[in-house]
Amino acid sequence: MTKAALIGKRIRLLRMERNLHQGDVAEASGISRSHLSKIESGKVENPGLFTLERIAKALKVSISYLLHFDERSLKKRILEVEKRKKEQRRKKEVLELREKEIRRLKKELKKLEKKR
């Protein structure tokens, strides 16, 4: 994996850990969302120090933290964040199903009350 790709993955990981969208970070750093997307995907081979400084500031980390990485630990953290996001989506789906069931039961209760 190239250094640019590792930097991009680290940016994406930090963004996901902070529950931020690309648009949030792009706006805070003063770059376009599409440019940030290209950086995160490793398509920008040399994003430039000024750009990386602005992204680091938007993510509330130092640029040295942004640039210092260990590929193995980075991959592990990415998997952990993705697992956490998946669990959050699952919990949200369960809550939505419960809310739907509550609405259905309320309707049934109203029907029973009208029959009285």
N, C-alpha and C positions, 0 to 999 in steps of 0.2 A: 504494500500500500504506500502511495506517495505521501510525502509530508503534507502537501496541500490537502489531500484527502483526509489525513488524520486530523489536521487542524479543523477542517470542515465538520468532521464527526464530533470533535470536541465542542465546537460551537453549538451544533445541534443538540448534543447531550446537555450542555449547560442550559440551553433555552428550554428544553423539555423538563429538566429538573425544576425550573422556575415557573413552569406552566405558562410559558409565553408563546405566542404565535410568531411566525416569521415577520408579519407586519408590525408587531409590537417592537421587536428588536430593530427592524429596518428603520422604523420611524425614529426611535430613540437614538440610533446611530447616524441618521442622516443619509442612509443609502437606500436604494430601491429594494423592494422585496424580492424581485427577480434576481438582482445581483447577490443578495444574501443567499438565496436558494442555490445559485451556482457555486458560491463559496462553500456552503454546507455539503453539496454533492461532490466537491473536489474538482469541479470543472474549471475553476479559476486557479491556474497554476501558481500565480504570484499575486495574492490579493492586496499586497502593499501594507507597509507598516502603519500608515495613517489610518487606513480602513480597519485594520485589525485592532488598533488602539481604540477607535470609536466603538467597535463591536464589543470589545472587552469592557469598556466603560458602561455600555448599555446593559451588559450582563452582570455588572458590578463585580468584576474580577480584574486582577492586574494582567497586563499583556504577557508578563512572564508566566503566569499561571495558564493563560490561554495557549501559550506556545510550548509549555513543558508537558510532555505526555509519554506514556508507556503504552505501546499498542495493546498489549495483553490486558492491562488493567482498564484501558479505555473500552475495549470490547466487552469486558465483564460489566462495567458500569452501564453501557448501552443496553445490554440484555436486562439488567436490573430495572432500569427506567422503563423499558418497553413492557416488562412484566407488570410493573406497578400501574402503568397506563391501562393495560389490558384488564387488570383487576378493578380499576376505577370504572371502566366502561361496563364491566360485568355487574358491579354494584349498582350503577345507574340504571341498567336494564331491569334489575330486580326491583328497584324502587318504582320504576315506571309501571311494571306489571302489578305491583301492590296498589299503586294509586288507581290504576284502571279497575282493579277488583273492588276497591273501596267505592269508586263511582258507581259501579254496577250494583253493589249492595245497597247504596243509598237510593238508587232508582227502585229497586225491589221493595225497600222499606216504604217509600212513598206510595207505591202501588198498594201495599198491604194496608197502609193507613187510610187510603181513600176507600177501600172496601169495607172498612169498619162502619 
